[in-house]
Amino acid sequence: MSALLAALVGGAVLVQPSTDAAMQTLLKAAVTLRTFDHFAGACTRGPGFDAAASRVIAAWTTSQRVAQVRARVDEAERNPRQKQVIASAVESIAERLRGQSIGDCAVAVSVTRTSEAQFATSAPELAGAPASGEPAAPAAPVAPASPSSGPAAAAPSVVTAELLASIESVGFDTRAGFGVGGFITTEVVPIVLFRNGEVLTDVRGLTAPGGLAAHKAANPGKWTRWQRAGGELQIARAKGFVKLPFQVTYATLPAGFRLRGMYRRLGGAGTLGVGGTSSVAVWDQYRFTADGAVERGGGAGASSEAGDTSTVTRSTAAGRRGTYRIDGLVLHITYDDGATAQHLLITDPDDPKTAIWIDGNGYVRRGE
């Protein structure tokens, strides 16, 4: 159920023309919240939530700073176009779920358990506590700020020296995901192995508001244990320790480390995987040069069929140029307009030519 909701939310947002990261975050949060409101309202008008469901919703509302996110979404919906985009996406999701024979109350609770609804980590800039150094996302389109008179000062690292010292290495695991067309895929994802034997399975937790302890308390399912036994690197699953699918681990990146080439991430959603006729693709890419320059771009496309009619749309975002530096596990970017960003960067320090992971998402090298 949660996986279906995640795919529907992603697909509903990705078909929109904007591929700006801040706007994508805002739209996903808005669609997620309004989907919850839609089904929660229907539940309240019907049987209402039982005591257990009420406790789940209350805990989610507090831990994920829903009030702060709601205020940002309310502000965004003052823009008529954005309000229509959000409403259309919610209606699309509701229409898909009406045929699933799932009660409104159950759907509302399921929404709170999706990764998109964990606003403290999926949209920290909206929840009131930026976790990765990104500027707070505007709640509605605003005129671009005038360029700063000089280069922006480098922001402090989002990963402290103390935190780095507690990390033994970075390994890799696999997980199921949704790809273009809604087909189930297998993704390779980085995991963080700590010296105390703990494992963080979502690297974004390194920059979660309140630190690792707060993240673990709010997301216990994203933490487990690791060990080396019989010459194997093992991770604790529900039935005990099992061999990790990848046995190679990497330390943090060395001082002065550089990337070179264009790296692209392709994702998507849709209904082809369940017999439908719609497909959504979105791509995000970075082009790095060895002298410290970077350009970020991306785009989105969608296709659908209804009877004898087919529709194809495509949009491409203008590239943003700037400079970058790498510090341990942190990619610092200063864009030419003065904006700064920080991301978690993981790769093989001896061979970054195949793939890199930025904020836990894999990017494949596609050339110079």
Residue, then its C-alpha position, 0 to 999 in steps of 0.5 A: m500500500s505505501a509503495l503504491l502511494a509513493a509511486l502515485v505521488g511521484g508520478a503525479v508530481l514528476v509530470q509537472p514542467s518544473t524540475d527545480a529541486a526545491m519546487q519538486t520538494l514543495l510539490k511532493a510535500a503538498v500532494t502528500l499532505r493534501t492526499f492525507d487531508h482528502f482521505a482523512g476528511a472522508c474518514t471523519r465524515g464516515p466511521g472516523f479513526d479508531a484509537a490506534a489510528s489516532r495515535v499514529i496520526a498524532a505522532w506523525t503530526t508532531s514528529q514530522r512538523v506537519a503544522q509547519v509544512r501545512a503553513r508552507v503548502d497553504e502559502a503555495e496554494r495562494n498561487p492559482r496555478q500551483k493550487q490546480v497542479i496540487a488538486s489535480a495530482v490528489e484527484s489522480i491519486a484518489e481515482r487510482l485508489r478508489g478501485q483498490s477496495i481500501g477504506d478511507c481511514a486505512v488510506a489516510v494512515s498509510v499516507t503517514r507511513t510513506s517516505e514522502a510523508q516523513f517531512a523531517t527528512s524528505a522536506p526539512e526546508l519545509a518542516g522548518a529545519p534545513a538539514s542539508g544546507e540548501p536554501a529554504a524552498p520558496a512556497a510560491p514562485v517569486a522573482p529571482a533575487s539579485p546576484s550577490s555582490g561577491p561569492a557566497a561564504a562556504a557554509p559549514s559542513v553538514v557532516t561534522a568531524e566527530l560524526l566522520a570519526s564514528i563512521e567505519s566505512v560506507g557499504f552498499d545494499t539493494r532495495a526495491g523501487f519504482g522505475v519509468g512506467g511504474f515497473i519495480t526495479t532493484e536499486v543499489v543504495p549506500i549504507v553507513l557502517f558505524r564503528n559501534g556496530e550500527v548501520l544507517t540504511d538511509v544516508r540522508g539520516l546523517t543530516a537529519p534535524g536533531g542529529l542521529a539520536a533523533h533520527k533513530a528515535a523517529n525512524p527505527g526501521k532505518w537502523t540495524r546492525w552489522q558484523r564481519a563473520g566467517g570472512e563475510l560482511q553481514i547485516a541484520r535482517a528480520k531473521g538474523f544476520v545475512k551476507l550483504p550483496f556487496q562486500v566492498t566498502y569505502a572510506t570517506l573521500p580524500a582531501g582535494f578529491r575531484l570528479r570529471g564527467m557527466y553523471r545522470r539519474l533516471g527515475g520515473a513512475g506510471t501505470l505501465g507496470v500494472g497494465g495501464t497506459s501512462s509513463v513518466a520519466v525524470w532525469d537529473q544530472y551533474r557535469f563535473t570538471a577536474d578544475g572544480a566547475v559544475e553544471r546541474g540540469g535535468g528534465a521530465g517527460a510523460s506519455s499517456e494513451a486514452g482510446d485512440t489518443s496519445t499524448v507526449t510531453r517533455s520539458t528540460a530545465a536550464g542548467r545551473r553553473g557553479t563551482y564545487r569542492i568535496d570535503g569528506l562525504v560532503l559535496h559543496i556547491t556555490y552557484d554563479d548566482g550566489a546560492t549554495a548547496q550541500h549534498l552527501l557524496i559517496t563513490d569509490p575514491d579509486d574509481p569514480k568513473t562508473a557511478i556516484w551517489i548524491d544524497g543516497n541516489g545513484y547517478v551513472r556516468r554517461g560521458e565527459 
